[in-house]
Amino acid sequence: TPETVAGSWLTPKLSVIVPTRGDRPSLRSTVISLLSQRPEDLEVIVVVDGDGARISDYLAGITDPRLRVLTQARAGVSAARNAGLKAARHEWVAFVDDDDVPRPEWLATWQEALGPSIAAATACLGVWCDGRLQSTRMVQLLPDDPTMSASTLMAGAFVVRRDLLVDIGGYDPALRASENQDLGLRLIDRIHDIDGTVAHVDRVVIDVHVEAAENRRERQGSHFGDAAQLLLARYPDRIAADPGAFDAFHRIISSAKRQQGDGEARLVTRFSRFD
């Protein structure tokens, strides 16, 4: 449970986990933006997934003792986040990608939102593509929503108690896409078990950078298809309550098969699923 002393709520401290592939110069801006937060109640754990030969160049001159750098053999972003979770020292955990920039009020926002009854908190983010702000997006965990839309998590815009993340096993390394949505859905079940509360702050706290959709599909088509199949199998009750998600996942699966040269790929909809 959240730490208190003599009945008083202590200022929450965060462990911030930043996975990186080791070839991302944007990592420097991400780390500096985190270490510049006020107040200073956080640690930053950079987890290098694979070759980290250039990390020392990207982080040159940053001597803040709150920064730690871990390395692992290439295992994917979910495994890197889990390695950071295992090393985390503080009660609250956040995940930030290595090309995203938390806004100056990022940490203060979480500290204002968290409290003894809170299990997790979410906020909004700005979505950037090709150097332009494309949209703002609300990130939420909705314990009373029976559909797949109950989790709209994206890294950088949510904070969770570390013990809850450990309880559910962290991220699923088998997922190379949709891993945040899956994490959120499993978190919802755990939060329900403990009668926890999710706080939401209607404020943009971080700017995230994404590829154009067509580039993501070309580069990660098979990952999206694999994730869609896994989520269809993992959440049958939510899928049954969410025909739109059923259709969307099958479109993703069909698209991935076409990219892999499967001429037999067929679009399945809620009207044809029992054909």
ABEGO torsion letter per residue (X at the ends): XBBBBGGBBBBBBBBBBBBBAGABAAAAAAAAAAAABOBABBBBBBBBBEBAAAAAAAABGBABAABBBBBBBBAEAAAAAAAAAAABABABBBBBBAABBBBAAAAAAAAAABBAABABBBBBBBBBBGGBBABBBBBBBBAABABAAABABBBGABBBBAAAAAAAGEBBAABABGAAAAAAAAAAAAAAAAGBBBBBBBBBABBBBBBBAAAAAAAAAAAAAAAAAAAAAABAAAAAABAAAAAAAAAAAAAAAAAAGBAABBBBBAAAAAX
